[in-house]
Amino acid sequence: MSSRSSPAPDRDVMSMHELESGYVSGSGSESSLPEIHFTKPHLAFLNRQLQFLEPQDILRWCITSLPGLFQTTAFGLTGLVTLDMLSKMKLPRPQMVDLIFLDTLHHFSETLALVDRVRSKYPLVNLHVYKPDDVDTAEEFARKHGQRMWETNDELYDWVAKVEPAQRAYRELQVAAVLTGRRRSQGGKRGDLDVIEVDEAGLIKVNPLANWSFQQVQDYIQKNNVPYNDLLDRGYKSVGDWHSTQPTKAGEDERAGRWKGQQKTECGIHNPRSKFARYLQEQERKQKEEALQKALDALEVAA
């Protein structure tokens, strides 16, 4: 049986229809549609409802409700569970969730090997890799920013290696919402984590496994034969950069091996953006003061 497609409706006619009806549809004029946003009461309502759902149901809600949805991952256990759950939903290509991986250039070799295994296991998933601006290797990073920058200027390291690449990814890929691997049982600031959060810039962050324990995550990985980081078999529970990650001891929080001996509990991408804006402004102010002082010193020498 043959079928004949109808001609596409004229946009002017659609816009006129919208004006007459008082409603706006997604297929009509975009100028009158607001950006996606949640009011505080709406966000609170959604969190009350979603906290009782299984992660797979939360993911289905995200896929049908949030445009510009991506998954940010450093290939930790929780992110791998999310990736595997999504792969089992048999989503059509337009609905598949792309991955964003921030390669700080200081990951363990085991993490980079895991990336290759994940590509092989989930060949249909698009992986977008973002590195610090204008460098491709750890050696180039050190030449540009100095040796052991994470010790000499930890705040700036977070900005250069993580925050700026993340913001560049969000901008270039037009990211409106992200799936994260954060869970309440990881402790620290994550102890009272909501399923849905919105940051200062309006980015929606969804934590689909917020309610799961480390044991639940580990059980899923083993039951479903999900590839994972070899370091987990050597006492590591949370893996980041090699210079700020250690194995955890019995009884310690899951993320106790991250930034051991420091007050720090989060990498830059989960801190308020205004914190880094203030930091960069302060850095710029100091540079201007130093330049001015050098100019004054030069004038004194010349005199």
N, C-alpha and C positions, 0 to 999 in steps of 0.2 A: 504494500500500500504506500503510495507516494504522499508526501505532505508538502505543503507550501508555506514557507515562513511569512508571517505578516510583516509589513514594513515597520521599521522602528518609529515610535511615536515622536512627533516633533517636540523638541525641548520647550519651545515657546508655548505650545499648546499645554504641555505638562505643567509649566510654571503657572499658566493662567488657571488651570484646573486647581492647583494648590492654593492659589489666591482665593478662588471661589469657595473651596471646601474648608479652608482654614487650617489644613494639615500639610505637612511636608513628608515626603517619602524619600527613602535612600536613593531611588532612581531619578529623582527630580533635581532641582537646583541645589547645589551644595552650599551656596552662599548663605542660605538661611538656616543651615544645620549647625548646631553648636558642637564644639569638640566634646569627646566623651569625658564625663566627669561624674563624681559621686558627691552628693551632699553628705555631711556628717551623719545625719539620721539614716540615710540610705546605706552608707558604708557600715554602720553599726548593725543594721538589719541584715545585710548580706553576710556579715561575719557570724551573726547568731545562727543563721540558717546553714551556712556552709561548714561550720565546725562539726556538725553531726554527720556529714557525708564522708564516704570513702574517697581516697585520693582520685580514683578513676572518675568518680562522679564530678568532683571539683574540676578536673581537667576537661571533661565534656562541657561543663558550664562555661569554662574559659573560652573554649574553641568556638562556641556558638554566640558568646556575648562580647568578646573583646577583640576589636580589630587591631592590627599591628602587633600581634602576639608573637613573642620569641621566648626561647629558653636560654638564660645565661648559665654557664656551667664551667667549673674547673675540673669536672669529671670526678667529683666526690661521690660517695655511695648514694646519697639521696638524689642527686641529679641523674645518676645512672638509672635509678629506679623509675624516676619520672620519664626518662627517655624510653625505657623499655615498655612502660605502661602505654605511652603514646603510640609506640610501634605496633602494639597489639590491637589498637582501635581500628586499624585498617582504614585510615583516613584518606580521602582523595587528595591529590597533590595540592589543590588550592587551600586545603584546610590543614596541611601538615605544618608543624611548628619547627622553624629553623633554629639552629643552635648558634650561640655566640660564645666563643672561647677567647678570653683575654690572655694571650701569651706574653707574660711579663719578661720573658727571656731568662728567667731564673727558676723555672720549674725543674723538678727532679727528672732525670732521664726516664724513670719508671712512669711518670705521668705522661710524657711525650710518647712513650711506647704504647700506653693505654689509648691515647688518641687514635693511633693507627688501628688498634684492635676494634675500637668503637666504629671507625669508618667501615671496617670490613663486616662487622656484625649488622650494622644498620646503613646499608648503602644508599637508601632512598632519602636519608636525611641530609639536608644542606648544612654544612658547617662553615660559619664565618669566623675567621681568625683575625684578631686585631692585636697589633704589637705597639710598643711605645713609638711615638712619632719619629720617623726618619732614621730608625735603626732596625737592624735585622738580627743581630747576634748580641750575646752578652759582652763580647769584647768591644763592639761598637758602642754599646750602652755605656761601658766604663770610660771609654775615650771621650764621649760626649758629656757625661754627667759626673765623672770622677769615680774612683775606686770605692766600693762598699758604701754606696750612697744610702742604703738602708740603715747604716750606723751613723753616718755624718749628718744626714738630714732625712729622717724617717717620714716626715710630713710631705716633703717634696717628692720623695720616692713613691709614696702612695699616689700622688697626683700624676707623676710622669708614667709610672708603670701600669696603673690600674684605672684611675678616675678619668683622665683625659682620653685614653683609648675607649673606655666604656661610653663616654659622652659622644665621642666621634662615631662609634658604632650606632648608637641610638639615633643620631642625627642622619647619618648616611642611609641607614636601613629603614628610617621612619618608624622607629619602635614606639609603640604607645603603651605596651604592657609586657611584663616579663615574668616567667616562671623561675623561681629560685629554689635552692636546695636547703633553705633554713628550716630548722625545727626547734620547738620549745625545749626538748630534752638535751639540746646542745649546750644549754646553760648560758651564763653571762647575760648580756642584754637581750638574748633571744628567749628568755624564760617566759615572757608574757606576749609572745608573738601572736599576731592575728593572722588569719588566712589571707586577707586582702589588706594591703597598705597602699597609701599614695604618698609619694615624696613631694618635696617642695616645688619641683618643676612639673608636677602633675603626672609623673610616670607611675603607672599602676604596677605594684609588685604583688604577685600571688605566691603563697607558700603552700602548695597542695599537700605536702606531707608534714605540716606543722604539728599535727597531733601524734605522729609516730615516734616510737623509741628507736634507739640505735639497734636493739635486738630485732625489732620488726623489719627494719631496713635490711639488716644483714640476712635475716631469714628469707626475705624476698629475693635478694641477690643470689643466694645459694639455690633456692627452689627453682628459679627461672634461668639459671645458668647465664647470668649477666656478667660480662667482663668487668673486672675491677682492678684497682691499683695494687701491684704486688707489695707495696709498702705496708698494706693493711695486715699482711701476714707476718710483719716484723714489728708489730706493736704500735703502729701509727693508726689513729682513728680519723683524724682530720688532716688533710694534706694540702699545703700551700707552697710557697717558695721554699727552696732548699735551705736558705739561710735563716728562716724563721719558723721552722717546723721540726719538732722532735717527737719521739714515741711517747705515749702516755703510760703512766703507771697504774696499777690496780687501784680502783677507787677514785681516780681522778675524773674530772669532767671530760667529756668527749673532745673538747677543743683546748684542753689544758696544755697540749703540746705546741700550740700556736703562740708565738711571741712570749715564750716562757721567761718569767722574771720581769715582765713589763706589765704596765697597767692596761695596755692595749688588748682589746678582745675582738675587734672587727677590722677587716681590711677596708680600704677607702671607699669602695663602691657601695657599702651599706651605711656609710656615715652621711649626715646631712650635707647637701651640696654647699650650703652657705658657709660651712666650716672651711671648705677649701677656697671659696671665694674670698673670705676674710684673710686666709693665709696668703693667697697670691697677692692681694692688695698690700699686705704688710711686706712681702718680699719686694714688691715694686717700689714701695716707699723707701726701704732700706737701700736699694740699688741707686735710687735718685739721690739720696743723702750722701752716699759714698762717692758718686760721680761729682756732686757739688763740692764735696770736701777736697777731692783730688784737684778740681779746677782752682779752688782757692789756694791750695798748697802750691800749685804751679805758678799762680800769680805772685805769691810771696817770694818764691825762688827767683822769678824774673825781676822782681823789684830789687 
